[in-house]
Amino acid sequence: MTRIALVALAAVCAACSEAPRAATPGFWTLLDAQQLYAGGATADQALATEAGLPGGLPLGSLLDPDGFTLPVHAGFAEGYDASYVTTEIWTHYDRVWLQPLYAPVTGWDENNRPVPLAPDGADWIFGVGPESGFYSPFWQMIYVDVPADTQVGQLTSVRQIIDGGYALQPGPGRTVVFAPGSDVVVPTGPKVGSGWLDGAPAPFIDFGQGLASWDEAEVIEEVPLYVFAFGGADGTTVAPDVVPGVMAPGPPRSGLTMPPMVNGQLRYSAYWRIYRVNLPPTARVFAPNGYAGIDATLAAAGVQTVSSYPVTTGVAPYLGKVALDAIEANNAPGCFADANRLDPDGTQPCHWLDSQLAIDTLLDPSLIEETDITVTAPVTTIRGTPVLPL
């Protein structure tokens, strides 16, 4: 049997040598979210609790209550607006492995590109399913050379491929998520299709290539997704998901200011570890006129806000951002006082926590805490432009 066919088995064996975990691992997919809603759960049901993020993550961060629409989350990347969807949540998982995704091909074109048996992944065969503790949405494409007269739907399981003795050739990595149905509603960019898992149809969402990297052990490498935590009036800490997070281009304190560029597109990772950023008392979110309900949500949680802003023009680039020095004495609006101060090049400007570099350089490292939560969260837009699958 080839090394490719043993990817999942190797992952199992690697896990056997790990030391016992301090906490029980947890894992939620889009299919789990759909089942929870069907069982009567609401969008505010907390997942991933007791893993380092106050309140965990709401069920509604994965899927809308209709059971088939992916909600889009606002964020910032290198100071610019971005958005993403969350499709899996892990807690207390040390590693997520690359897994095999088999793609039958009938040949290779003049540019040595595979000729698929069927378009849009209709013939893809997944090597492991979401019921497995070793499931991963990060796949290595394994091209399966099949005869030209092979019919779509003739091969529907890994066992058929291995028993058939087909020639296998490794291909690129790809981020493909199991979907709750072929009618799932996704943002512009990712593609919905249906392949096969253990002989049964397997709907999926394809986010394309270049969204994950892995080490020599085929463990997916993680990068930070910074989530802001605020001190409440009663001394508790809260991290409402209405406040946009910050997506990093590289590992913590790497100094990177840009992710890799592939075929002219910025390709942020789709696999993140959540880092909790504990904000100092002077920090506030710029959310004038009730922007996105941020002020109201924070106030309801007992968090101080600056709800009165004299600024009325030129505010769009700063909406939802956290300013480190937002207030002065008596909760005066400080750097929110006028548009000139919002501009980083203006007089007495705000210091915005809107990039990994800003967070690393403006905050004491003790305020940044690694949680035990990782997520699949493919970026769907950057600077208003959809991120298209490659």
C-alpha positions, -999 to 999 in steps of 0.1 A, spaced: 0 0 0 13 35 -8 23 62 17 -6 82 3 -31 56 11 -18 54 47 -22 91 55 -51 87 79 -36 56 95 -4 76 102 -24 103 119 -40 77 141 -6 62 151 9 96 158 -20 103 182 -13 71 201 20 84 214 6 117 227 5 124 264 -30 124 279 -47 158 274 -56 180 303 -91 186 289 -116 167 267 -113 177 231 -144 191 214 -152 195 177 -181 210 158 -188 211 121 -215 227 100 -234 193 101 -232 194 139 -246 229 139 -275 219 117 -283 190 140 -282 212 171 -307 236 156 -329 206 146 -328 196 183 -341 230 195 -308 249 200 -307 286 195 -280 307 177 -267 320 211 -260 286 225 -223 286 236 -198 263 220 -161 260 229 -166 271 265 -138 267 291 -111 269 264 -98 304 271 -123 326 254 -150 342 278 -184 328 268 -169 306 241 -183 309 205 -220 311 197 -236 284 176 -247 312 153 -211 318 144 -211 285 124 -245 285 108 -277 306 108 -308 292 125 -322 283 91 -297 254 91 -282 261 57 -268 297 55 -232 305 65 -230 338 84 -203 362 73 -181 378 100 -164 411 98 -127 414 105 -96 434 97 -64 423 79 -34 446 78 -56 475 86 -81 468 59 -116 454 60 -120 417 55 -146 391 61 -147 353 68 -169 324 75 -164 298 103 -169 262 93 -153 241 121 -144 247 157 -120 226 177 -112 229 214 -82 212 231 -70 197 199 -32 197 197 -30 188 160 -51 188 128 -37 167 100 -37 169 62 -60 142 48 -64 126 14 -90 136 -12 -90 114 -42 -98 129 -76 -102 104 -106 -86 117 -138 -87 103 -173 -54 118 -184 -32 149 -185 -33 178 -209 -5 194 -228 4 215 -198 5 184 -176 -27 194 -158 -51 166 -148 -82 161 -169 -110 154 -143 -134 126 -148 -162 150 -138 -164 187 -133 -169 206 -100 -157 178 -78 -186 155 -86 -162 125 -86 -141 135 -55 -138 108 -29 -131 119 7 -106 99 27 -122 106 61 -156 119 72 -167 144 99 -177 116 123 -140 108 127 -119 125 154 -92 128 127 -114 147 103 -98 177 87 -111 201 60 -75 204 47 -68 179 20 -41 168 -3 -55 161 -37 -46 125 -48 -51 121 -85 -64 86 -95 -56 75 -130 -87 58 -143 -96 43 -177 -113 68 -201 -145 47 -201 -149 50 -163 -184 64 -154 -191 91 -129 -204 75 -98 -185 42 -105 -159 50 -78 -174 62 -45 -151 49 -18 -115 48 -8 -117 10 -6 -126 8 -43 -96 29 -52 -71 9 -31 -85 -25 -42 -86 -13 -78 -48 -8 -79 -50 25 -97 -19 46 -101 -19 75 -76 -2 108 -79 -1 135 -52 -14 170 -60 -18 203 -42 -35 210 -10 -71 222 -9 -96 234 17 -129 217 13 -156 216 40 -184 191 44 -217 210 40 -251 204 56 -266 200 21 -262 209 -15 -285 238 -10 -262 255 15 -260 293 11 -224 307 9 -209 341 1 -196 349 -33 -165 329 -40 -165 294 -26 -182 267 -47 -208 242 -36 -207 206 -49 -212 170 -39 -187 142 -39 -185 108 -22 -177 94 13 -179 57 19 -203 52 -10 -227 79 0 -231 114 -15 -211 141 4 -221 177 -2 -192 201 2 -180 237 0 -148 242 -19 -126 272 -9 -97 262 -32 -60 259 -30 -33 279 -11 -52 283 22 -32 261 44 4 249 49 17 219 68 49 206 83 69 174 75 45 154 97 15 167 77 2 187 107 -16 218 96 2 250 106 -19 276 125 -18 314 126 -35 338 150 -70 352 148 -71 379 175 -104 383 194 -108 413 217 -118 409 253 -132 437 274 -134 442 312 -170 445 325 -182 467 353 -185 437 376 -149 426 371 -158 399 346 -142 397 311 -164 394 279 -155 389 243 -187 397 222 -185 383 187 -199 415 173 -165 432 176 -145 424 144 -114 403 150 -79 407 134 -65 381 110 -28 376 110 -6 370 80 18 347 99 29 332 132 28 353 164 54 381 165 66 371 130 68 408 118 50 398 86 28 425 70 14 405 41 3 369 36 15 348 6 4 360 -29 -8 332 -52 -19 339 -88 -24 376 -79 -45 369 -48 -37 373 -11 -41 339 4 -47 341 41 -46 308 61 -80 292 67 -68 275 99 -65 298 129 -58 296 166 -78 322 185 -58 346 206 -75 366 232 -64 402 234 -72 416 268 -77 453 262 -65 480 286 -90 505 302 -83 532 276 -93 511 246 -127 514 229 -143 503 197 -151 530 172 -188 524 165 -207 557 160 -245 558 156 -249 523 169 -227 508 142 -234 471 138 -250 470 173 -215 470 188 -220 497 215 -254 483 225 -240 448 229 -210 459 249 -231 481 271 -255 452 278 -225 432 289 -215 460 313 -186 472 292 -179 510 290 -183 525 256 -179 559 240 -214 563 225 -213 599 215 -190 609 186 -187 644 171 -173 628 140 -197 625 111 -176 624 79 -146 603 68 -153 576 93 -159 546 71 -123 532 71 -124 531 110 -158 516 117 -156 487 140 -119 491 148 -104 492 183 -84 522 193 -58 517 221 -61 553 233 -97 561 226 -105 579 258 -92 607 280 -102 618 314 -139 613 324 -144 590 295 -141 618 270 -138 607 234 -100 613 231 -88 603 197 -124 599 185 -129 637 189 -125 646 152 -117 631 119 -82 644 118 -73 624 149 -88 592 134 -63 593 106 -31 576 116 -12 604 98 -31 632 116 -25 652 147 -25 631 179 -38 602 160 -56 571 172 -35 540 176 -55 513 159 -53 476 168 -62 466 133 -33 444 123 -10 417 137 19 441 136 0 468 156 -11 443 182 24 429 186 41 464 188 15 484 207 4 460 234 23 444 263 27 407 254 11 397 287 -22 410 274 -22 385 245 -33 350 255 -33 318 234 -66 300 238 -73 263 233 -97 271 204 -88 266 167 -112 273 138 -115 268 101 -123 303 89 -116 309 52 -114 346 43 -142 355 18 -134 391 10 -104 414 14 -109 452 9 -143 444 -5 -131 420 -32 -142 384 -30 -115 357 -25 -120 332 -53 -110 295 -52 -78 287 -71 
